[in-house]
Amino acid sequence: MHYIMLDEIQLVENFADVLNEFLRKDNVDIYVTGSNARLLSKDVITEFRGRGHEIKM
């Protein structure tokens, strides 16, 4: 298993496309963090429905 940890990925143009490319890979677990949680949460809910989990801290 490979673990990918990304911080502030929302600053990358079309970051949802970048994450989707990683999701297509086998044996990959992705963790995304960022200070702009509102933007990230909205995209997780819409783009990654059923494939993402939001953890509020």
CHARMM-style PDB file with segment names, atoms N, HN, CA, C and O in Angstrom:
ATOM      1  N   MET     1       0.848  -1.179   0.000  1.00  0.00      PROA
ATOM      2  CA  MET     1       0.000   0.000   0.000  1.00  0.00      PROA
ATOM      3  C   MET     1       0.891   1.238   0.000  1.00  0.00      PROA
ATOM      4  O   MET     1       1.892   1.304   0.714  1.00  0.00      PROA
ATOM      5  N   HSD     2       0.510   2.205  -0.807  1.00  0.00      PROA
ATOM      6  HN  HSD     2      -0.303   2.152  -1.387  1.00  0.00      PROA
ATOM      7  CA  HSD     2       1.209   3.492  -0.849  1.00  0.00      PROA
ATOM      8  C   HSD     2       0.287   4.554  -0.261  1.00  0.00      PROA
ATOM      9  O   HSD     2      -0.908   4.590  -0.557  1.00  0.00      PROA
ATOM     10  N   TYR     3       0.851   5.409   0.568  1.00  0.00      PROA
ATOM     11  HN  TYR     3       1.821   5.380   0.809  1.00  0.00      PROA
ATOM     12  CA  TYR     3       0.081   6.472   1.205  1.00  0.00      PROA
ATOM     13  C   TYR     3       0.542   7.810   0.638  1.00  0.00      PROA
ATOM     14  O   TYR     3       1.735   8.117   0.625  1.00  0.00      PROA
ATOM     15  N   ILE     4      -0.415   8.597   0.171  1.00  0.00      PROA
ATOM     16  HN  ILE     4      -1.383   8.348   0.181  1.00  0.00      PROA
ATOM     17  CA  ILE     4      -0.121   9.923  -0.370  1.00  0.00      PROA
ATOM     18  C   ILE     4      -0.808  10.940   0.526  1.00  0.00      PROA
ATOM     19  O   ILE     4      -2.016  10.875   0.755  1.00  0.00      PROA
ATOM     20  N   MET     5      -0.023  11.872   1.023  1.00  0.00      PROA
ATOM     21  HN  MET     5       0.958  11.924   0.836  1.00  0.00      PROA
ATOM     22  CA  MET     5      -0.561  12.918   1.893  1.00  0.00      PROA
ATOM     23  C   MET     5      -0.332  14.263   1.216  1.00  0.00      PROA
ATOM     24  O   MET     5       0.802  14.645   0.930  1.00  0.00      PROA
ATOM     25  N   LEU     6      -1.426  14.972   0.966  1.00  0.00      PROA
ATOM     26  HN  LEU     6      -2.348  14.661   1.199  1.00  0.00      PROA
ATOM     27  CA  LEU     6      -1.376  16.246   0.256  1.00  0.00      PROA
ATOM     28  C   LEU     6      -1.948  17.342   1.139  1.00  0.00      PROA
ATOM     29  O   LEU     6      -3.015  17.183   1.733  1.00  0.00      PROA
ATOM     30  N   ASP     7      -1.227  18.459   1.221  1.00  0.00      PROA
ATOM     31  HN  ASP     7      -0.361  18.588   0.739  1.00  0.00      PROA
ATOM     32  CA  ASP     7      -1.689  19.600   2.001  1.00  0.00      PROA
ATOM     33  C   ASP     7      -1.894  20.783   1.064  1.00  0.00      PROA
ATOM     34  O   ASP     7      -1.072  21.033   0.183  1.00  0.00      PROA
ATOM     35  N   GLU     8      -2.983  21.503   1.254  1.00  0.00      PROA
ATOM     36  HN  GLU     8      -3.651  21.300   1.970  1.00  0.00      PROA
ATOM     37  CA  GLU     8      -3.313  22.696   0.464  1.00  0.00      PROA
ATOM     38  C   GLU     8      -3.454  22.379  -1.030  1.00  0.00      PROA
ATOM     39  O   GLU     8      -3.108  23.207  -1.873  1.00  0.00      PROA
ATOM     40  N   ILE     9      -3.950  21.209  -1.353  1.00  0.00      PROA
ATOM     41  HN  ILE     9      -4.231  20.536  -0.669  1.00  0.00      PROA
ATOM     42  CA  ILE     9      -4.117  20.809  -2.755  1.00  0.00      PROA
ATOM     43  C   ILE     9      -5.128  21.709  -3.471  1.00  0.00      PROA
ATOM     44  O   ILE     9      -5.111  21.802  -4.699  1.00  0.00      PROA
ATOM     45  N   GLN    10      -6.004  22.367  -2.717  1.00  0.00      PROA
ATOM     46  HN  GLN    10      -6.018  22.291  -1.720  1.00  0.00      PROA
ATOM     47  CA  GLN    10      -6.996  23.246  -3.343  1.00  0.00      PROA
ATOM     48  C   GLN    10      -6.352  24.437  -4.036  1.00  0.00      PROA
ATOM     49  O   GLN    10      -7.010  25.127  -4.814  1.00  0.00      PROA
ATOM     50  N   LEU    11      -5.074  24.688  -3.765  1.00  0.00      PROA
ATOM     51  HN  LEU    11      -4.539  24.128  -3.133  1.00  0.00      PROA
ATOM     52  CA  LEU    11      -4.364  25.779  -4.437  1.00  0.00      PROA
ATOM     53  C   LEU    11      -3.909  25.387  -5.842  1.00  0.00      PROA
ATOM     54  O   LEU    11      -3.502  26.247  -6.624  1.00  0.00      PROA
ATOM     55  N   VAL    12      -3.976  24.103  -6.164  1.00  0.00      PROA
ATOM     56  HN  VAL    12      -4.306  23.405  -5.529  1.00  0.00      PROA
ATOM     57  CA  VAL    12      -3.591  23.620  -7.489  1.00  0.00      PROA
ATOM     58  C   VAL    12      -4.798  23.739  -8.414  1.00  0.00      PROA
ATOM     59  O   VAL    12      -5.911  23.351  -8.059  1.00  0.00      PROA
ATOM     60  N   GLU    13      -4.561  24.281  -9.600  1.00  0.00      PROA
ATOM     61  HN  GLU    13      -3.657  24.597  -9.889  1.00  0.00      PROA
ATOM     62  CA  GLU    13      -5.648  24.410 -10.565  1.00  0.00      PROA
ATOM     63  C   GLU    13      -6.183  23.023 -10.918  1.00  0.00      PROA
ATOM     64  O   GLU    13      -5.409  22.101 -11.178  1.00  0.00      PROA
ATOM     65  N   ASN    14      -7.496  22.882 -10.926  1.00  0.00      PROA
ATOM     66  HN  ASN    14      -8.124  23.630 -10.715  1.00  0.00      PROA
ATOM     67  CA  ASN    14      -8.171  21.604 -11.230  1.00  0.00      PROA
ATOM     68  C   ASN    14      -7.724  20.487 -10.289  1.00  0.00      PROA
ATOM     69  O   ASN    14      -7.459  19.366 -10.722  1.00  0.00      PROA
ATOM     70  N   PHE    15      -7.644  20.804  -9.006  1.00  0.00      PROA
ATOM     71  HN  PHE    15      -7.860  21.715  -8.654  1.00  0.00      PROA
ATOM     72  CA  PHE    15      -7.145  19.812  -8.055  1.00  0.00      PROA
ATOM     73  C   PHE    15      -8.026  18.574  -7.988  1.00  0.00      PROA
ATOM     74  O   PHE    15      -7.527  17.497  -7.662  1.00  0.00      PROA
ATOM     75  N   ALA    16      -9.310  18.685  -8.283  1.00  0.00      PROA
ATOM     76  HN  ALA    16      -9.715  19.560  -8.548  1.00  0.00      PROA
ATOM     77  CA  ALA    16     -10.180  17.511  -8.269  1.00  0.00      PROA
ATOM     78  C   ALA    16      -9.729  16.515  -9.332  1.00  0.00      PROA
ATOM     79  O   ALA    16      -9.784  15.306  -9.107  1.00  0.00      PROA
ATOM     80  N   ASP    17      -9.291  16.999 -10.471  1.00  0.00      PROA
ATOM     81  HN  ASP    17      -9.246  17.981 -10.655  1.00  0.00      PROA
ATOM     82  CA  ASP    17      -8.778  16.112 -11.518  1.00  0.00      PROA
ATOM     83  C   ASP    17      -7.504  15.407 -11.065  1.00  0.00      PROA
ATOM     84  O   ASP    17      -7.305  14.226 -11.350  1.00  0.00      PROA
ATOM     85  N   VAL    18      -6.651  16.130 -10.364  1.00  0.00      PROA
ATOM     86  HN  VAL    18      -6.813  17.089 -10.132  1.00  0.00      PROA
ATOM     87  CA  VAL    18      -5.411  15.548  -9.843  1.00  0.00      PROA
ATOM     88  C   VAL    18      -5.741  14.421  -8.871  1.00  0.00      PROA
ATOM     89  O   VAL    18      -5.157  13.340  -8.951  1.00  0.00      PROA
ATOM     90  N   LEU    19      -6.668  14.668  -7.959  1.00  0.00      PROA
ATOM     91  HN  LEU    19      -7.142  15.546  -7.894  1.00  0.00      PROA
ATOM     92  CA  LEU    19      -7.041  13.639  -6.989  1.00  0.00      PROA
ATOM     93  C   LEU    19      -7.684  12.440  -7.666  1.00  0.00      PROA
ATOM     94  O   LEU    19      -7.432  11.298  -7.280  1.00  0.00      PROA
ATOM     95  N   ASN    20      -8.511  12.690  -8.670  1.00  0.00      PROA
ATOM     96  HN  ASN    20      -8.716  13.617  -8.983  1.00  0.00      PROA
ATOM     97  CA  ASN    20      -9.142  11.582  -9.388  1.00  0.00      PROA
ATOM     98  C   ASN    20      -8.117  10.692 -10.070  1.00  0.00      PROA
ATOM     99  O   ASN    20      -8.306   9.477 -10.141  1.00  0.00      PROA
ATOM    100  N   GLU    21      -7.045  11.268 -10.568  1.00  0.00      PROA
ATOM    101  HN  GLU    21      -6.892  12.255 -10.511  1.00  0.00      PROA
ATOM    102  CA  GLU    21      -5.982  10.458 -11.173  1.00  0.00      PROA
ATOM    103  C   GLU    21      -5.350   9.532 -10.139  1.00  0.00      PROA
ATOM    104  O   GLU    21      -5.082   8.367 -10.434  1.00  0.00      PROA
ATOM    105  N   PHE    22      -5.110  10.036  -8.938  1.00  0.00      PROA
ATOM    106  HN  PHE    22      -5.327  10.982  -8.698  1.00  0.00      PROA
ATOM    107  CA  PHE    22      -4.556   9.191  -7.885  1.00  0.00      PROA
ATOM    108  C   PHE    22      -5.533   8.097  -7.487  1.00  0.00      PROA
ATOM    109  O   PHE    22      -5.118   6.978  -7.183  1.00  0.00      PROA
ATOM    110  N   LEU    23      -6.832   8.405  -7.485  1.00  0.00      PROA
ATOM    111  HN  LEU    23      -7.169   9.314  -7.732  1.00  0.00      PROA
ATOM    112  CA  LEU    23      -7.839   7.422  -7.092  1.00  0.00      PROA
ATOM    113  C   LEU    23      -7.928   6.261  -8.070  1.00  0.00      PROA
ATOM    114  O   LEU    23      -8.403   5.185  -7.704  1.00  0.00      PROA
ATOM    115  N   ARG    24      -7.491   6.454  -9.282  1.00  0.00      PROA
ATOM    116  HN  ARG    24      -7.105   7.328  -9.579  1.00  0.00      PROA
ATOM    117  CA  ARG    24      -7.511   5.388 -10.294  1.00  0.00      PROA
ATOM    118  C   ARG    24      -6.398   4.360 -10.087  1.00  0.00      PROA
ATOM    119  O   ARG    24      -6.422   3.288 -10.692  1.00  0.00      PROA
ATOM    120  N   LYS    25      -5.442   4.678  -9.252  1.00  0.00      PROA
ATOM    121  HN  LYS    25      -5.421   5.549  -8.761  1.00  0.00      PROA
ATOM    122  CA  LYS    25      -4.297   3.793  -9.009  1.00  0.00      PROA
ATOM    123  C   LYS    25      -4.657   2.746  -7.952  1.00  0.00      PROA
ATOM    124  O   LYS    25      -5.401   3.020  -7.010  1.00  0.00      PROA
ATOM    125  N   ASP    26      -4.113   1.544  -8.132  1.00  0.00      PROA
ATOM    126  HN  ASP    26      -3.509   1.321  -8.897  1.00  0.00      PROA
ATOM    127  CA  ASP    26      -4.311   0.481  -7.142  1.00  0.00      PROA
ATOM    128  C   ASP    26      -3.351   0.679  -5.978  1.00  0.00      PROA
ATOM    129  O   ASP    26      -2.281   1.269  -6.130  1.00  0.00      PROA
ATOM    130  N   ASN    27      -3.742   0.186  -4.833  1.00  0.00      PROA
ATOM    131  HN  ASN    27      -4.611  -0.293  -4.709  1.00  0.00      PROA
ATOM    132  CA  ASN    27      -2.891   0.209  -3.638  1.00  0.00      PROA
ATOM    133  C   ASN    27      -2.466   1.615  -3.234  1.00  0.00      PROA
ATOM    134  O   ASN    27      -1.334   1.819  -2.794  1.00  0.00      PROA
ATOM    135  N   VAL    28      -3.365   2.587  -3.380  1.00  0.00      PROA
ATOM    136  HN  VAL    28      -4.285   2.421  -3.738  1.00  0.00      PROA
ATOM    137  CA  VAL    28      -3.064   3.960  -3.000  1.00  0.00      PROA
ATOM    138  C   VAL    28      -4.134   4.446  -2.024  1.00  0.00      PROA
ATOM    139  O   VAL    28      -5.331   4.289  -2.265  1.00  0.00      PROA
ATOM    140  N   ASP    29      -3.689   5.029  -0.937  1.00  0.00      PROA
ATOM    141  HN  ASP    29      -2.717   5.157  -0.741  1.00  0.00      PROA
ATOM    142  CA  ASP    29      -4.574   5.641   0.051  1.00  0.00      PROA
ATOM    143  C   ASP    29      -4.191   7.115   0.108  1.00  0.00      PROA
ATOM    144  O   ASP    29      -3.030   7.439   0.356  1.00  0.00      PROA
ATOM    145  N   ILE    30      -5.153   8.018  -0.118  1.00  0.00      PROA
ATOM    146  HN  ILE    30      -6.097   7.755  -0.319  1.00  0.00      PROA
ATOM    147  CA  ILE    30      -4.865   9.444  -0.224  1.00  0.00      PROA
ATOM    148  C   ILE    30      -5.452  10.180   0.971  1.00  0.00      PROA
ATOM    149  O   ILE    30      -6.596   9.947   1.363  1.00  0.00      PROA
ATOM    150  N   TYR    31      -4.651  11.073   1.541  1.00  0.00      PROA
ATOM    151  HN  TYR    31      -3.722  11.262   1.223  1.00  0.00      PROA
ATOM    152  CA  TYR    31      -5.089  11.935   2.636  1.00  0.00      PROA
ATOM    153  C   TYR    31      -4.876  13.374   2.205  1.00  0.00      PROA
ATOM    154  O   TYR    31      -3.775  13.758   1.809  1.00  0.00      PROA
ATOM    155  N   VAL    32      -5.942  14.172   2.285  1.00  0.00      PROA
ATOM    156  HN  VAL    32      -6.836  13.860   2.607  1.00  0.00      PROA
ATOM    157  CA  VAL    32      -5.896  15.554   1.831  1.00  0.00      PROA
ATOM    158  C   VAL    32      -6.232  16.458   3.006  1.00  0.00      PROA
ATOM    159  O   VAL    32      -7.230  16.253   3.696  1.00  0.00      PROA
ATOM    160  N   THR    33      -5.384  17.465   3.226  1.00  0.00      PROA
ATOM    161  HN  THR    33      -4.573  17.631   2.665  1.00  0.00      PROA
ATOM    162  CA  THR    33      -5.641  18.450   4.275  1.00  0.00      PROA
ATOM    163  C   THR    33      -5.515  19.842   3.677  1.00  0.00      PROA
ATOM    164  O   THR    33      -4.899  20.029   2.628  1.00  0.00      PROA
ATOM    165  N   GLY    34      -6.098  20.799   4.347  1.00  0.00      PROA
ATOM    166  HN  GLY    34      -6.599  20.647   5.199  1.00  0.00      PROA
ATOM    167  CA  GLY    34      -5.987  22.172   3.883  1.00  0.00      PROA
ATOM    168  C   GLY    34      -6.657  23.129   4.832  1.00  0.00      PROA
ATOM    169  O   GLY    34      -7.546  22.751   5.596  1.00  0.00      PROA
ATOM    170  N   SER    35      -6.229  24.368   4.780  1.00  0.00      PROA
ATOM    171  HN  SER    35      -5.507  24.676   4.160  1.00  0.00      PROA
ATOM    172  CA  SER    35      -6.799  25.368   5.666  1.00  0.00      PROA
ATOM    173  C   SER    35      -8.128  25.892   5.142  1.00  0.00      PROA
ATOM    174  O   SER    35      -8.907  26.470   5.900  1.00  0.00      PROA
ATOM    175  N   ASN    36      -8.391  25.701   3.876  1.00  0.00      PROA
ATOM    176  HN  ASN    36      -7.758  25.231   3.261  1.00  0.00      PROA
ATOM    177  CA  ASN    36      -9.633  26.156   3.287  1.00  0.00      PROA
ATOM    178  C   ASN    36     -10.631  24.996   3.283  1.00  0.00      PROA
ATOM    179  O   ASN    36     -11.023  24.501   2.226  1.00  0.00      PROA
ATOM    180  N   ALA    37     -11.031  24.576   4.473  1.00  0.00      PROA
ATOM    181  HN  ALA    37     -10.713  24.978   5.332  1.00  0.00      PROA
ATOM    182  CA  ALA    37     -11.859  23.383   4.625  1.00  0.00      PROA
ATOM    183  C   ALA    37     -13.216  23.508   3.942  1.00  0.00      PROA
ATOM    184  O   ALA    37     -13.758  22.509   3.468  1.00  0.00      PROA
ATOM    185  N   ARG    38     -13.765  24.700   3.883  1.00  0.00      PROA
ATOM    186  HN  ARG    38     -13.325  25.511   4.269  1.00  0.00      PROA
ATOM    187  CA  ARG    38     -15.076  24.858   3.255  1.00  0.00      PROA
ATOM    188  C   ARG    38     -15.015  24.472   1.786  1.00  0.00      PROA
ATOM    189  O   ARG    38     -15.866  23.715   1.318  1.00  0.00      PROA
ATOM    190  N   LEU    39     -14.039  24.970   1.051  1.00  0.00      PROA
ATOM    191  HN  LEU    39     -13.348  25.585   1.430  1.00  0.00      PROA
ATOM    192  CA  LEU    39     -13.895  24.615  -0.360  1.00  0.00      PROA
ATOM    193  C   LEU    39     -13.615  23.132  -0.511  1.00  0.00      PROA
ATOM    194  O   LEU    39     -14.206  22.470  -1.364  1.00  0.00      PROA
ATOM    195  N   LEU    40     -12.734  22.618   0.296  1.00  0.00      PROA
ATOM    196  HN  LEU    40     -12.254  23.156   0.989  1.00  0.00      PROA
ATOM    197  CA  LEU    40     -12.368  21.219   0.211  1.00  0.00      PROA
ATOM    198  C   LEU    40     -13.564  20.321   0.527  1.00  0.00      PROA
ATOM    199  O   LEU    40     -13.782  19.326  -0.164  1.00  0.00      PROA
ATOM    200  N   SER    41     -14.337  20.652   1.554  1.00  0.00      PROA
ATOM    201  HN  SER    41     -14.160  21.461   2.115  1.00  0.00      PROA
ATOM    202  CA  SER    41     -15.490  19.843   1.934  1.00  0.00      PROA
ATOM    203  C   SER    41     -16.531  19.805   0.830  1.00  0.00      PROA
ATOM    204  O   SER    41     -17.087  18.745   0.543  1.00  0.00      PROA
ATOM    205  N   LYS    42     -16.804  20.943   0.207  1.00  0.00      PROA
ATOM    206  HN  LYS    42     -16.352  21.804   0.440  1.00  0.00      PROA
ATOM    207  CA  LYS    42     -17.788  21.002  -0.871  1.00  0.00      PROA
ATOM    208  C   LYS    42     -17.359  20.100  -2.023  1.00  0.00      PROA
ATOM    209  O   LYS    42     -18.178  19.368  -2.579  1.00  0.00      PROA
ATOM    210  N   ASP    43     -16.099  20.152  -2.376  1.00  0.00      PROA
ATOM    211  HN  ASP    43     -15.435  20.747  -1.925  1.00  0.00      PROA
ATOM    212  CA  ASP    43     -15.616  19.346  -3.490  1.00  0.00      PROA
ATOM    213  C   ASP    43     -15.577  17.868  -3.151  1.00  0.00      PROA
ATOM    214  O   ASP    43     -15.845  17.029  -4.011  1.00  0.00      PROA
ATOM    215  N   VAL    44     -15.248  17.539  -1.920  1.00  0.00      PROA
ATOM    216  HN  VAL    44     -15.030  18.220  -1.221  1.00  0.00      PROA
ATOM    217  CA  VAL    44     -15.247  16.135  -1.513  1.00  0.00      PROA
ATOM    218  C   VAL    44     -16.649  15.568  -1.645  1.00  0.00      PROA
ATOM    219  O   VAL    44     -16.826  14.454  -2.137  1.00  0.00      PROA
ATOM    220  N   ILE    45     -17.628  16.315  -1.216  1.00  0.00      PROA
ATOM    221  HN  ILE    45     -17.484  17.220  -0.816  1.00  0.00      PROA
ATOM    222  CA  ILE    45     -19.016  15.846  -1.265  1.00  0.00      PROA
ATOM    223  C   ILE    45     -19.481  15.654  -2.698  1.00  0.00      PROA
ATOM    224  O   ILE    45     -20.129  14.653  -3.002  1.00  0.00      PROA
ATOM    225  N   THR    46     -19.167  16.588  -3.583  1.00  0.00      PROA
ATOM    226  HN  THR    46     -18.641  17.401  -3.335  1.00  0.00      PROA
ATOM    227  CA  THR    46     -19.675  16.503  -4.956  1.00  0.00      PROA
ATOM    228  C   THR    46     -18.802  15.647  -5.862  1.00  0.00      PROA
ATOM    229  O   THR    46     -19.317  14.769  -6.553  1.00  0.00      PROA
ATOM    230  N   GLU    47     -17.505  15.880  -5.874  1.00  0.00      PROA
ATOM    231  HN  GLU    47     -17.087  16.593  -5.312  1.00  0.00      PROA
ATOM    232  CA  GLU    47     -16.600  15.186  -6.795  1.00  0.00      PROA
ATOM    233  C   GLU    47     -16.313  13.752  -6.388  1.00  0.00      PROA
ATOM    234  O   GLU    47     -16.156  12.882  -7.244  1.00  0.00      PROA
ATOM    235  N   PHE    48     -16.243  13.502  -5.101  1.00  0.00      PROA
ATOM    236  HN  PHE    48     -16.371  14.209  -4.405  1.00  0.00      PROA
ATOM    237  CA  PHE    48     -15.786  12.206  -4.630  1.00  0.00      PROA
ATOM    238  C   PHE    48     -16.859  11.470  -3.848  1.00  0.00      PROA
ATOM    239  O   PHE    48     -16.564  10.740  -2.901  1.00  0.00      PROA
ATOM    240  N   ARG    49     -18.086  11.663  -4.246  1.00  0.00      PROA
ATOM    241  HN  ARG    49     -18.326  12.255  -5.015  1.00  0.00      PROA
ATOM    242  CA  ARG    49     -19.215  11.030  -3.556  1.00  0.00      PROA
ATOM    243  C   ARG    49     -18.989   9.523  -3.463  1.00  0.00      PROA
ATOM    244  O   ARG    49     -18.789   8.843  -4.470  1.00  0.00      PROA
ATOM    245  N   GLY    50     -19.026   9.023  -2.243  1.00  0.00      PROA
ATOM    246  HN  GLY    50     -19.188   9.575  -1.424  1.00  0.00      PROA
ATOM    247  CA  GLY    50     -18.848   7.605  -2.004  1.00  0.00      PROA
ATOM    248  C   GLY    50     -17.395   7.161  -1.956  1.00  0.00      PROA
ATOM    249  O   GLY    50     -17.115   6.002  -1.653  1.00  0.00      PROA
ATOM    250  N   ARG    51     -16.465   8.067  -2.250  1.00  0.00      PROA
ATOM    251  HN  ARG    51     -16.693   9.009  -2.496  1.00  0.00      PROA
ATOM    252  CA  ARG    51     -15.050   7.703  -2.255  1.00  0.00      PROA
ATOM    253  C   ARG    51     -14.247   8.539  -1.280  1.00  0.00      PROA
ATOM    254  O   ARG    51     -13.036   8.348  -1.169  1.00  0.00      PROA
ATOM    255  N   GLY    52     -14.879   9.453  -0.572  1.00  0.00      PROA
ATOM    256  HN  GLY    52     -15.863   9.607  -0.662  1.00  0.00      PROA
ATOM    257  CA  GLY    52     -14.149  10.327   0.344  1.00  0.00      PROA
ATOM    258  C   GLY    52     -14.871  10.438   1.664  1.00  0.00      PROA
ATOM    259  O   GLY    52     -16.086  10.252   1.741  1.00  0.00      PROA
ATOM    260  N   HSD    53     -14.121  10.739   2.694  1.00  0.00      PROA
ATOM    261  HN  HSD    53     -13.134  10.889   2.631  1.00  0.00      PROA
ATOM    262  CA  HSD    53     -14.666  10.933   4.032  1.00  0.00      PROA
ATOM    263  C   HSD    53     -14.101  12.217   4.600  1.00  0.00      PROA
ATOM    264  O   HSD    53     -12.898  12.471   4.531  1.00  0.00      PROA
ATOM    265  N   GLU    54     -14.981  13.017   5.159  1.00  0.00      PROA
ATOM    266  HN  GLU    54     -15.958  12.811   5.215  1.00  0.00      PROA
ATOM    267  CA  GLU    54     -14.545  14.255   5.793  1.00  0.00      PROA
ATOM    268  C   GLU    54     -14.355  14.013   7.281  1.00  0.00      PROA
ATOM    269  O   GLU    54     -15.223  13.438   7.939  1.00  0.00      PROA
ATOM    270  N   ILE    55     -13.232  14.447   7.803  1.00  0.00      PROA
ATOM    271  HN  ILE    55     -12.527  14.914   7.269  1.00  0.00      PROA
ATOM    272  CA  ILE    55     -12.949  14.341   9.232  1.00  0.00      PROA
ATOM    273  C   ILE    55     -12.770  15.754   9.762  1.00  0.00      PROA
ATOM    274  O   ILE    55     -11.809  16.439   9.410  1.00  0.00      PROA
ATOM    275  N   LYS    56     -13.695  16.187  10.608  1.00  0.00      PROA
ATOM    276  HN  LYS    56     -14.475  15.631  10.894  1.00  0.00      PROA
ATOM    277  CA  LYS    56     -13.603  17.530  11.188  1.00  0.00      PROA
ATOM    278  C   LYS    56     -12.791  17.463  12.469  1.00  0.00      PROA
ATOM    279  O   LYS    56     -12.956  16.559  13.289  1.00  0.00      PROA
ATOM    280  N   MET    57     -11.918  18.434  12.618  1.00  0.00      PROA
ATOM    281  HN  MET    57     -11.783  19.168  11.952  1.00  0.00      PROA
ATOM    282  CA  MET    57     -11.072  18.472  13.803  1.00  0.00      PROA
ATOM    283  C   MET    57     -11.304  19.762  14.548  1.00  0.00      PROA
ATOM    284  OT1 MET    57     -10.684  19.996  15.586  1.00  0.00      PROA
TER     285      MET     57
END
